[in-house]
Amino acid sequence: MSRGDRPRPVPGSVREWSLWPLNTLTDGTAREFRAGDGNWPFRGFVVRWQGEVYAYANTCPHAGHPLNLDPARFFAPGGEQLICRSHGALFAPESGLCVQGPCAGASLQALPCRVVGGDIRVTVPAGHAD
Ligand code: FES
């Protein structure tokens, strides 16, 4: 396992987590992360899309399920939208807006995300992994 495989809290920060080097995520792909230990870590995922990086809670606004079935499969066939594997809701990767499906018009919970020193950092909501 490389140093970048396990998310870790940023020293001195309450809720910001350092994930992996940006260059491990190619454009048009996404990857899940878990922040915190125990049975109920915060679950999120990061999307690299058209040169930008976005992060969302891994919770579908329809029924609250995680979107994915495996760690790196978030995109629908065609690679233009994110998909929830439970009931097929489709989301815009750059906004998290549901554009088709049972929760059309609702959005994924966006998380503050930035790149520092080449690493992706995400801030998780208060009350999770802090
Ligand atoms: S839980 Fe995601 S579409 Fe139903």
Residues whose N, C-alpha, C, O or C-beta is under 5 A from the ligand:
A	BS01	FES	C60 H62 A63 G64 H65 C84 S86 H87 G88 A89
